[in-house]
């Protein structure tokens, strides 16, 4: 059976999955003056409250500039159109902020595919690799893990999916798949899902 028919609930990472990756994380960490060897949200969570607040404001402004330049990744529009036509549940689980997620989707021309209630960002769920956002989306949809899939381009997306007990689709445009042991399927772009 084709994956498209098998799965009712589709959860997407946003940056680098639905849109072409534009974040230079090392440059962002340097601008925030945080360690290069730890992910951004973990570093900010360890700072004193006032300092963390200031850095979150700066992070939001950096990410907003990137969001406004977003373009859809190959195959994303075709896949979302097909999922919409088949009345599948579609949601987003991102480590980005809610307002910047909306800006990203607007810039990429994908906003009309998603209900705001189904966009889970760092203010609405513990950040990936924690699977909380997947569980919360499945609760909203009254969904079964067997009928749910998590799609992403990085280890955190795949780890969250694995922890939630759902299948994972790993997107790597370069076809290298360094985290493939966490993935159920490895593909170079979202359009390939239509033929899985």
C-alpha positions as CSV (number, residue, x, y, z in Angstrom):
1,X,0.0,0.0,0.0
2,X,1.3,3.5,-0.8
3,X,2.4,5.5,2.1
4,X,0.1,8.3,1.0
5,X,-2.9,6.1,1.5
6,X,-1.6,4.4,4.6
7,X,-0.9,7.5,6.7
8,X,-3.6,9.9,7.8
9,X,-1.5,12.3,9.9
10,X,1.5,14.1,8.5
11,X,3.8,16.2,10.7
12,X,6.5,18.3,9.0
13,X,9.6,20.0,10.3
14,X,9.6,23.5,8.6
15,X,13.1,24.9,7.9
16,X,15.1,22.7,5.6
17,X,12.1,20.3,5.1
18,X,9.1,22.4,3.8
19,X,11.5,25.2,2.9
20,X,15.0,25.3,1.6
21,X,17.5,25.5,4.5
22,X,18.9,29.0,4.9
23,X,20.0,29.1,8.6
24,X,23.7,29.4,9.3
25,X,23.5,28.1,12.9
26,X,27.2,28.9,13.7
27,X,26.8,32.5,12.5
28,X,23.6,32.8,14.6
29,X,25.4,31.4,17.7
30,X,28.3,33.9,17.2
31,X,25.8,36.8,17.0
32,X,24.1,35.5,20.2
33,X,27.5,35.0,21.8
34,X,26.8,31.4,22.8
35,X,28.9,28.2,22.5
36,X,29.2,26.8,19.0
37,X,29.1,23.2,20.3
38,X,25.6,23.3,21.8
39,X,22.2,23.8,20.0
40,X,20.8,27.3,20.4
41,X,17.7,26.6,22.4
42,X,19.6,24.4,24.9
43,X,22.2,27.2,25.4
44,X,19.6,29.9,25.9
45,X,17.7,27.7,28.4
46,X,20.8,27.6,30.6
47,X,21.2,31.4,30.8
48,X,19.9,33.6,33.7
49,X,16.3,34.7,33.0
50,X,17.0,38.3,32.0
51,X,19.9,37.4,29.7
52,X,17.9,34.6,28.1
53,X,15.0,37.0,27.4
54,X,17.3,39.5,25.6
55,X,18.9,36.8,23.6
56,X,15.5,35.3,22.6
57,X,14.5,38.8,21.3
58,X,17.7,38.9,19.3
59,X,17.2,35.3,18.0
60,X,13.6,36.2,16.9
61,X,14.8,39.2,14.9
62,X,17.6,37.1,13.3
63,X,15.1,34.4,12.4
64,X,12.5,36.9,11.1
65,X,15.0,38.1,8.5
66,X,15.6,34.5,7.4
67,X,11.9,33.8,7.4
68,X,11.1,36.6,5.0
69,X,13.5,35.0,2.4
70,X,11.9,31.5,2.6
71,X,11.2,29.5,-0.5
72,X,9.5,26.2,-0.7
73,X,11.6,23.1,-1.0
74,X,11.3,20.9,-4.2
75,X,8.1,18.9,-4.1
76,X,6.6,20.6,-1.0
77,X,3.7,22.3,-2.8
78,X,2.8,19.2,-4.8
79,X,2.9,16.9,-1.8
80,X,0.8,19.3,0.4
81,X,-1.7,19.8,-2.4
82,X,-2.1,16.0,-2.7
83,X,-2.5,15.6,1.1
84,X,-5.1,18.4,1.2
85,X,-7.0,16.7,-1.7
86,X,-7.0,13.5,0.3
87,X,-8.2,15.3,3.5
88,X,-5.2,14.2,5.5
89,X,-4.2,15.9,8.8
90,X,-1.1,18.1,8.3
91,X,0.8,19.8,11.0
92,X,4.2,21.4,11.7
93,X,6.6,20.8,14.5
94,X,9.4,23.4,14.5
95,X,12.0,24.8,16.9
96,X,11.2,28.2,15.5
97,X,8.9,30.8,17.1
98,X,5.2,30.9,16.1
99,X,5.3,34.3,14.6
100,X,8.4,33.5,12.5
101,X,6.8,30.2,11.4
102,X,3.8,32.1,10.0
103,X,6.2,34.5,8.2
104,X,8.2,31.6,6.8
105,X,5.1,29.8,5.5
106,X,3.7,33.1,4.0
107,X,7.0,33.8,2.2
108,X,7.2,30.3,0.9
109,X,3.6,30.4,-0.3
110,X,2.6,27.4,1.9
111,X,0.5,29.1,4.6
112,X,-2.9,28.1,3.1
113,X,-2.0,24.4,3.7
114,X,-1.8,24.7,7.5
115,X,-4.3,25.5,10.3
116,X,-2.6,27.7,12.9
117,X,-3.7,25.3,15.7
118,X,-1.6,22.6,14.0
119,X,1.6,24.6,14.0
120,X,3.6,23.6,17.1
121,X,6.6,25.8,17.8
122,X,9.0,26.4,20.7
123,X,6.3,28.4,22.6
124,X,3.7,25.6,22.3
125,X,5.7,22.4,23.0
126,X,9.1,21.3,24.4
127,X,11.6,21.6,21.5
128,X,12.5,18.6,19.4
129,X,14.1,16.0,20.0
130,X,11.5,15.9,22.8
131,X,8.4,14.3,21.2
132,X,5.8,16.3,23.1
133,X,4.7,18.3,20.0
134,X,4.0,15.0,18.1
135,X,2.0,13.7,21.0
136,X,0.0,16.9,21.3
137,X,-0.8,16.9,17.6
138,X,-1.9,13.3,17.7
139,X,-4.1,14.2,20.7
140,X,-5.7,17.0,18.7
141,X,-6.3,14.7,15.8
142,X,-7.3,11.7,18.0
143,X,-4.6,9.9,15.9
144,X,-3.0,6.5,16.1
145,X,0.9,6.4,15.9
146,X,0.6,3.7,13.2
147,X,-1.2,6.2,10.9
148,X,1.2,9.1,11.7
149,X,4.5,10.1,10.1
150,X,7.1,12.7,11.1
151,X,9.2,14.3,8.2
152,X,12.4,16.2,8.8
153,X,15.9,16.9,7.6
154,X,17.8,16.6,10.9
155,X,18.5,14.2,13.8
156,X,16.1,16.1,16.2
157,X,13.1,15.5,13.9
158,X,13.9,11.8,13.5
159,X,14.6,11.3,17.2
160,X,11.3,13.0,18.1
161,X,9.4,10.8,15.7
162,X,11.1,7.6,16.9
163,X,10.4,8.6,20.6
164,X,6.8,9.1,19.7
165,X,6.6,5.7,18.0
166,X,5.8,7.0,14.5
167,X,7.4,6.3,11.2
168,X,10.0,8.9,10.1
169,X,10.9,10.3,6.7
170,X,14.4,11.7,6.4
171,X,14.9,14.4,3.7
172,X,18.5,15.0,2.7
173,X,18.9,16.8,-0.7
174,X,22.5,15.7,-0.8
175,X,21.6,12.1,-0.4
176,X,24.1,11.5,2.3
177,X,21.7,10.6,5.2
178,X,24.1,10.7,8.2
179,X,21.3,10.0,10.6
180,X,19.6,7.2,8.6
181,X,19.5,4.7,11.5
182,X,16.7,7.0,12.9
183,X,14.7,7.0,9.7
184,X,12.1,4.6,8.3
185,X,12.5,6.2,4.8
186,X,15.4,8.2,3.3
187,X,14.5,10.6,0.4
188,X,16.2,13.5,-1.3
189,X,13.0,15.6,-1.6
190,X,9.4,15.7,-0.5
191,X,8.1,15.0,-4.1
192,X,9.5,11.5,-3.8
193,X,6.9,10.7,-1.1
194,X,4.2,10.8,-3.9
195,X,5.8,7.6,-5.3
196,X,6.7,5.8,-2.1
